[in-house]
Amino acid sequence: MKNFVKIALCGMLVIAAALPSYAAPFKMKISMGDPDTHINLKLMKEEFKPSLEKTTKGQVVVEVYAGGILGSYRESIEGMQMGSIEAAQVNASSLTGFSKRYYCVGLPYAFPDKKSFYKAYNGAVGKKLFEVLPPVGLIGVGYLDNGMRSVTNNRKPIHTPDDLKGLKIRVLESPINIATWKLLGANPTPISYGELYTALQQKTVDAQENCAVIINEIKLQQVQKYYSLTKHQSDVDVLLISKKFYDKLSPELQKIVINELHKYCALQQKAFEKEDAKAMDKLKKDGMIVNDLSDAERKAFFDKVRPVYKQFRNEIGGDLVDLIMSYQNK
């Protein structure tokens, strides 16, 4: 009997050794600050996730975390550097702490239209910005449209820079954004996105600047009356993956992951403008008073803020500033 058991065990070991071994699938946690209702989450969950998992035959499993559950933009970036988060979508301004080249995303009136914006970030400008990321443990994959930033307030419609004088406005925590609003005569106050609604409700600040999608998502029309389409900044998000995660993948999987992320970025860029138009209609329906600016009125704003191009030229890099300015003349 003992010999029979030994023979049986040996046979089982031989069979086991002959079976193919399968590695556990790679888990790809993606951190996103957008709420579940945002078009970005819909595309990430309904398009990117199933497509990647199918194309990799289950070798990469995607977990999408919305609403900043895995941390702020900064915390998500640090998580990717450590390897605890595999990918994240962050506002480009959050990368200024890693490279001052990213100050360029705050340059006011950088692009005359969406066509120029996409051409720049999908092309030469985007490539230059991505070059600085691998040394800090990040790989840039693509850029996402986050709308045109415009001003809301409770005082009056904004038509000229003089209308902003003394207005306490919430801005992104970036030197170039603060400098821009000081030139316009406003009182810029950095406040986190999560505290924005309460700050406006309690009148800690009088105004803020965002696209229609963001305003509608966090219901700022409930605490702001006027929306003036200054369109002073093309807001952009960046899709990043952890270099530590990327380096663990086989060349074949690397190629698939990057390709699927590129497809997601292309879908997002096509879908966002429609979402922003729908959000604008909702704001008007909810009673928000929206006023557009003429080209001449916008030029008056641009003339006021031109000095920031010179002020931050050395920190951004003259090559990048000149490249961006070249789109203004096309």
Secondary structure, DSSP 8 states (H G I E B T S, - for coil): -HHHHHHHHHHHHHHHHHS------EEEEEEE-S-TTSHHHHHIIIIIHHHHHHHTTTSEEEEEE-TTTT--HHHHHHHHHHTS--EEEEEGGGGGGT-GGGGGGG-TT--SSHHHHHHHHTTHHHHHHHTTSGGGTEEEEEEEEEEEEEEEESS----SGGGGTT-EEEE-S-HHHHHHHHHTT-EEEE--GGGHHHHHHTTS-SEEEE-HHHHHHTTGGGT--EEEEEEEEEEEEEEEEEHHHHHHS-HHHHHHHHHHHHHHHHHHHHHHHHHHHHHHHHHHHTT-EEEE--HHHHHHHHHHHTHHHHHTHHHH-HHHHHHHHHHHT-
